[in-house]
């Protein structure tokens, strides 16, 4: 940004400037933040960024709202994250304070900005360092408290927590056996908006990459599997023998039982179950709980090809022979480069069909 332009904007945004002039200056910045070039130019101006952050607590609701929207735009571009966090060290603490305020009318925008900032591994690491254990506990409390903020849905807390579990520290917090964290999340697999549910299911999927926790997750202490299978189950009839093999929560479902409506969430649920099949112990438990029956009926019902393929992959594991000795843990098996390229290409084709 031209230095003269930056200085002029800063003068317009001073506290002593008339409110209408400040509002117009901020509207201009909001427009600039809507383009990649504009975001880069704004992120090269630390003083301007600090002023925008300060304006998020402005008494004028219109100005505060626009300041939040600027931050949402800026954080939506991963290439700006390093500059934002470097130029404005107070950005994360300030946004977290706003998010935790149950009276803040702009918490949804704050939550979206934080969700954006936590997508990339480097900025996510900075986020976790800022949060510490107390902050993670507070996020979980907000996520699991209906109407924590009467002015905001806070649905993006789901994806935010999911982003944090891309790192081992985030997964360790959710999987802490002394805190009963993951158990508190399970009821929200089927409750709330698609955004919130998608974030919760994504969190569970990320945690299932920790294969050493699989038997605990499948045990009565957590009993994860029924929570994953219930959204995938319909109201189909089963024989008495088949019904008895299902977990109690999946037995005798009403004929009008509806499956999860979002195909992306259905795919993540299937992938999470497949991750639980990575170890021999996990596969044994998943098979014993009648998972094949749910997948069989889901595959007959499913209309999205990329979800059907995920279902087929899981069915192959469920009905296939056990790996030979030494290869029981599928997460520790080395995949030959040519097969890895094939699998990558198939996954990309699946993503391509999703985009269409």
C-alpha positions as CSV (number, residue, x, y, z in Angstrom):
1,X,0.0,0.0,0.0
2,X,1.2,3.5,-0.8
3,X,2.7,5.0,2.4
4,X,0.7,8.2,1.8
5,X,-2.5,6.3,1.5
6,X,-1.8,4.3,4.7
7,X,-1.0,7.5,6.6
8,X,-4.3,9.1,5.4
9,X,-6.3,6.1,6.4
10,X,-4.7,6.0,9.9
11,X,-5.5,9.7,10.3
12,X,-9.2,9.0,9.4
13,X,-9.3,6.1,11.9
14,X,-8.1,8.1,14.9
15,X,-10.5,8.0,17.9
16,X,-11.1,11.7,17.8
17,X,-12.2,11.6,14.1
18,X,-15.9,11.9,13.4
19,X,-17.7,8.5,13.5
20,X,-19.0,8.8,9.9
21,X,-15.5,9.5,8.6
22,X,-14.1,6.5,10.5
23,X,-16.8,4.3,9.2
24,X,-16.1,5.3,5.6
25,X,-12.4,4.7,6.0
26,X,-13.1,1.3,7.4
27,X,-15.5,0.5,4.6
28,X,-12.7,1.3,2.2
29,X,-10.4,-1.1,4.0
30,X,-13.1,-3.8,4.0
31,X,-13.3,-3.5,0.2
32,X,-9.6,-3.7,-0.2
33,X,-9.5,-6.8,2.0
34,X,-11.8,-8.6,-0.5
35,X,-9.0,-9.2,-3.1
36,X,-5.8,-11.2,-2.8
37,X,-3.7,-8.2,-3.7
38,X,-5.5,-6.0,-1.2
39,X,-5.0,-8.5,1.6
40,X,-1.3,-8.6,0.9
41,X,-1.0,-4.8,0.9
42,X,-2.9,-4.5,4.1
43,X,-0.8,-7.2,5.8
44,X,2.3,-5.2,5.0
45,X,1.0,-2.4,7.3
46,X,1.4,-3.3,11.0
47,X,0.0,0.0,12.3
48,X,-3.2,-0.4,10.1
49,X,-3.7,-4.0,11.2
50,X,-3.4,-3.0,14.9
51,X,-6.0,-0.2,14.4
52,X,-8.4,-2.7,12.7
53,X,-8.0,-5.1,15.6
54,X,-8.6,-2.2,18.1
55,X,-11.8,-1.3,16.2
56,X,-13.3,-4.7,16.9
57,X,-14.2,-3.4,20.4
58,X,-15.5,0.0,19.1
59,X,-18.7,1.2,20.7
60,X,-20.2,1.8,17.3
61,X,-21.7,-1.6,16.3
62,X,-21.4,-0.8,12.6
63,X,-17.6,0.0,12.9
64,X,-17.0,-3.0,15.1
65,X,-18.8,-5.3,12.7
66,X,-16.8,-4.1,9.7
67,X,-13.6,-4.5,11.6
68,X,-14.5,-8.1,12.3
69,X,-15.3,-8.6,8.6
70,X,-11.9,-7.2,7.6
71,X,-10.2,-9.8,9.9
72,X,-12.3,-12.6,8.5
73,X,-11.2,-11.6,5.0
74,X,-7.6,-11.2,5.9
75,X,-7.4,-14.6,7.7
76,X,-9.2,-16.4,4.8
77,X,-5.9,-16.2,2.9
78,X,-3.3,-18.6,4.3
79,X,-0.5,-16.6,2.8
80,X,-1.3,-13.7,5.2
81,X,-1.1,-15.7,8.4
82,X,2.6,-15.3,9.1
83,X,2.4,-11.6,8.5
84,X,-0.7,-11.2,10.7
85,X,0.7,-13.1,13.6
86,X,4.1,-11.5,13.3
87,X,2.9,-7.9,12.9
88,X,0.1,-8.1,15.5
89,X,1.3,-10.3,18.4
90,X,-1.9,-9.5,20.3
91,X,-4.1,-10.8,17.5
92,X,-4.7,-14.3,18.9
93,X,-5.1,-13.3,22.5
94,X,-7.5,-10.5,21.6
95,X,-9.7,-12.6,19.4
96,X,-9.8,-15.4,22.0
97,X,-10.9,-12.8,24.6
98,X,-13.7,-11.6,22.3
99,X,-14.7,-15.2,21.5
100,X,-15.0,-16.1,25.2
101,X,-17.2,-13.1,25.9
102,X,-20.8,-14.5,26.1
103,X,-22.2,-11.0,25.4
104,X,-20.2,-10.2,22.3
105,X,-22.5,-9.8,19.3
106,X,-19.8,-10.5,16.7
107,X,-18.5,-13.8,18.1
108,X,-19.4,-15.7,15.0
109,X,-17.1,-13.5,13.0
110,X,-14.4,-13.9,15.6
111,X,-14.8,-17.7,15.6
112,X,-14.6,-17.7,11.8
113,X,-11.4,-15.7,11.8
114,X,-9.8,-18.0,14.4
115,X,-10.9,-21.0,12.5
116,X,-9.2,-19.6,9.4
117,X,-6.0,-18.9,11.4
118,X,-5.9,-22.5,12.7
119,X,-6.1,-24.3,9.3
120,X,-2.4,-24.1,8.5
121,X,0.0,-26.2,10.7
122,X,2.4,-23.3,11.5
123,X,-0.3,-20.9,12.6
124,X,-2.2,-23.7,14.3
125,X,0.9,-24.3,16.4
126,X,1.0,-20.6,17.5
127,X,-2.7,-20.9,18.3
128,X,-2.2,-23.9,20.6
129,X,0.7,-22.2,22.3
130,X,-1.6,-19.2,23.0
131,X,-4.5,-21.3,24.2
132,X,-2.6,-23.6,26.6
133,X,-4.7,-26.2,28.6
134,X,-7.0,-23.6,30.2
135,X,-7.9,-22.2,26.8
136,X,-8.6,-25.6,25.3
137,X,-10.9,-26.4,28.3
138,X,-12.7,-23.1,27.7
139,X,-13.2,-23.8,24.0
140,X,-14.6,-27.3,24.8
141,X,-16.9,-25.7,27.4
142,X,-18.2,-23.2,24.9
143,X,-18.7,-25.9,22.3
144,X,-20.7,-28.1,24.6
145,X,-22.8,-25.3,26.2
146,X,-26.0,-24.6,24.2
147,X,-26.6,-20.9,23.7
148,X,-23.3,-20.0,25.4
149,X,-23.6,-16.7,23.5
150,X,-27.2,-15.5,22.9
151,X,-26.0,-13.4,19.9
152,X,-24.1,-16.1,18.1
153,X,-24.4,-19.7,17.0
154,X,-20.6,-20.4,17.4
155,X,-21.0,-23.2,14.9
156,X,-17.4,-22.7,13.7
157,X,-16.1,-23.9,17.1
158,X,-16.6,-27.4,15.6
159,X,-14.2,-26.8,12.7
160,X,-11.9,-24.8,15.0
161,X,-11.4,-27.7,17.4
162,X,-11.0,-30.0,14.3
163,X,-8.2,-27.8,13.1
164,X,-6.5,-28.0,16.4
165,X,-6.5,-31.8,16.4
166,X,-4.3,-31.8,13.2
167,X,-1.5,-31.5,15.7
168,X,-0.5,-34.2,18.3
169,X,-1.0,-31.7,21.1
170,X,-4.6,-31.1,20.1
171,X,-5.3,-34.8,19.8
172,X,-3.6,-35.5,23.1
173,X,-6.0,-33.1,24.8
174,X,-9.1,-34.6,23.3
175,X,-7.9,-38.1,24.0
176,X,-6.9,-37.4,27.6
177,X,-8.4,-40.3,29.5
178,X,-8.5,-38.4,32.8
179,X,-10.6,-35.4,31.5
180,X,-13.5,-37.2,29.7
181,X,-13.1,-34.8,26.8
182,X,-14.0,-37.0,23.8
183,X,-17.0,-38.4,25.6
184,X,-18.5,-34.9,25.9
185,X,-18.2,-34.4,22.1
186,X,-20.0,-37.6,21.1
187,X,-23.6,-36.4,21.4
188,X,-22.9,-33.6,19.0
189,X,-22.2,-36.0,16.1
190,X,-25.9,-35.9,15.3
191,X,-26.8,-32.5,16.8
192,X,-26.6,-29.0,15.5
193,X,-25.8,-27.5,12.1
194,X,-23.9,-29.2,9.3
195,X,-20.8,-27.0,10.0
196,X,-20.8,-27.9,13.7
197,X,-21.4,-31.6,13.1
198,X,-18.7,-31.7,10.4
199,X,-16.2,-30.2,12.8
200,X,-17.0,-32.7,15.5
201,X,-16.8,-35.7,13.1
202,X,-13.5,-34.3,11.7
203,X,-12.2,-34.0,15.2
204,X,-13.0,-37.7,15.9
205,X,-11.5,-38.7,12.6
206,X,-8.2,-36.9,13.4
207,X,-8.1,-38.5,16.9
208,X,-8.5,-41.9,15.3
209,X,-5.1,-41.5,13.7
210,X,-3.7,-42.3,17.2
211,X,-4.0,-46.1,16.7
212,X,-2.7,-46.8,20.2
213,X,-6.0,-45.4,21.5
214,X,-8.3,-47.5,19.3
215,X,-9.2,-50.2,21.8
216,X,-9.9,-47.6,24.5
217,X,-12.1,-45.7,22.0
218,X,-14.0,-48.9,21.2
219,X,-14.3,-50.0,24.8
220,X,-17.2,-49.3,27.1
221,X,-15.3,-46.3,28.5
222,X,-15.9,-44.3,25.3
223,X,-18.1,-46.6,23.1
224,X,-17.3,-44.6,20.0
225,X,-18.5,-47.0,17.3
226,X,-22.3,-46.6,17.9
227,X,-22.0,-42.8,17.7
228,X,-20.3,-43.2,14.3
229,X,-22.7,-45.8,12.9
230,X,-26.0,-44.3,14.0
231,X,-25.9,-41.4,11.5
232,X,-25.2,-43.9,8.8
233,X,-28.1,-46.2,9.7
234,X,-31.5,-46.1,8.2
235,X,-34.7,-47.9,9.2
236,X,-34.1,-51.1,7.4
237,X,-35.3,-54.4,8.7
238,X,-32.8,-57.1,9.8
239,X,-33.2,-60.7,10.8
240,X,-33.3,-61.5,14.5
241,X,-29.8,-62.8,14.4
242,X,-28.5,-59.8,12.6
243,X,-30.3,-57.4,15.0
244,X,-28.7,-59.1,18.0
245,X,-25.2,-58.5,16.5
246,X,-25.8,-54.7,16.4
247,X,-25.1,-52.4,19.4
248,X,-28.3,-51.7,21.4
249,X,-28.5,-48.1,20.2
250,X,-28.8,-49.4,16.6
251,X,-31.4,-52.1,17.2
252,X,-35.0,-51.7,16.2
253,X,-34.7,-48.2,14.7
254,X,-37.9,-46.7,13.4
255,X,-38.8,-47.2,9.8
256,X,-38.6,-43.5,9.1
257,X,-35.1,-43.2,10.6
258,X,-33.1,-40.8,8.4
259,X,-29.4,-40.9,7.7
260,X,-27.0,-38.0,7.9
261,X,-28.0,-35.7,5.1
262,X,-24.6,-34.3,4.3
263,X,-22.5,-36.6,2.1
264,X,-19.2,-35.1,3.3
265,X,-20.0,-36.0,6.8
266,X,-21.2,-39.5,5.8
267,X,-17.8,-40.0,4.1
268,X,-15.9,-38.7,7.2
269,X,-17.9,-41.1,9.4
270,X,-17.0,-44.0,7.2
271,X,-13.3,-43.0,7.1
272,X,-13.3,-42.8,10.9
273,X,-14.6,-46.3,11.2
274,X,-12.0,-47.5,8.7
275,X,-9.3,-45.9,10.8
276,X,-10.5,-47.9,13.8
277,X,-9.9,-51.0,11.7
278,X,-6.2,-50.3,11.4
279,X,-5.3,-52.7,14.2
280,X,-6.2,-56.3,14.6
281,X,-8.0,-55.6,17.9
282,X,-9.9,-52.7,16.4
283,X,-11.0,-54.8,13.4
284,X,-12.2,-57.6,15.6
285,X,-14.4,-55.2,17.7
286,X,-15.8,-53.4,14.6
287,X,-16.7,-56.6,13.0
288,X,-18.3,-58.0,16.1
289,X,-20.6,-55.0,16.4
290,X,-22.4,-55.6,13.1
291,X,-20.7,-52.8,11.2
292,X,-20.9,-54.7,8.0
293,X,-24.7,-54.8,8.1
294,X,-24.9,-51.0,8.4
295,X,-22.4,-50.5,5.6
296,X,-24.3,-53.0,3.4
297,X,-27.5,-51.1,3.7
298,X,-25.8,-47.8,3.4
299,X,-24.1,-48.8,0.2
300,X,-27.5,-49.9,-1.3
301,X,-29.0,-46.5,-0.3
302,X,-26.0,-44.2,-1.1
303,X,-26.3,-42.0,-4.3
304,X,-23.0,-40.1,-4.1
305,X,-20.3,-42.1,-5.8
306,X,-17.4,-40.8,-3.7
307,X,-19.2,-41.9,-0.5
308,X,-20.0,-45.2,-2.1
309,X,-16.3,-45.8,-2.8
310,X,-15.4,-45.0,0.8
311,X,-18.1,-47.5,1.9
312,X,-16.7,-50.1,-0.4
313,X,-13.2,-49.7,1.0
314,X,-14.5,-50.3,4.5
315,X,-16.5,-53.3,3.5
316,X,-13.4,-54.8,1.9
317,X,-11.6,-54.5,5.2
318,X,-14.6,-56.0,7.1
319,X,-15.0,-59.0,4.9
320,X,-11.4,-59.5,3.8
321,X,-8.8,-61.9,5.2
322,X,-6.6,-60.8,8.1
323,X,-3.1,-59.5,7.0
324,X,-0.2,-61.9,7.4
325,X,1.9,-61.9,10.6
326,X,3.8,-58.7,11.1
327,X,1.4,-56.6,9.0
328,X,-1.6,-56.6,11.4
329,X,-1.3,-52.8,12.0
330,X,-2.3,-51.2,8.7
331,X,-1.0,-47.8,9.8
332,X,2.5,-49.2,10.1
333,X,2.5,-50.9,6.7
334,X,4.8,-49.4,4.1
335,X,3.0,-48.8,0.8
336,X,5.1,-49.2,-2.4
337,X,5.5,-45.9,-4.3
338,X,3.6,-47.1,-7.4
339,X,0.6,-48.1,-5.3
340,X,0.7,-44.9,-3.3
341,X,0.5,-43.0,-6.6
342,X,-2.5,-45.0,-7.6
343,X,-4.3,-44.4,-4.3
344,X,-3.5,-40.7,-4.5
345,X,-4.9,-40.5,-8.0
346,X,-8.1,-42.3,-7.0
347,X,-8.5,-40.0,-4.0
348,X,-8.0,-37.0,-6.3
349,X,-10.6,-38.3,-8.7
350,X,-13.0,-38.7,-5.8
351,X,-12.4,-35.0,-4.8
352,X,-12.9,-34.0,-8.5
353,X,-16.3,-35.7,-8.5
354,X,-17.1,-33.8,-5.3
355,X,-16.2,-30.5,-6.8
356,X,-18.5,-31.1,-9.7
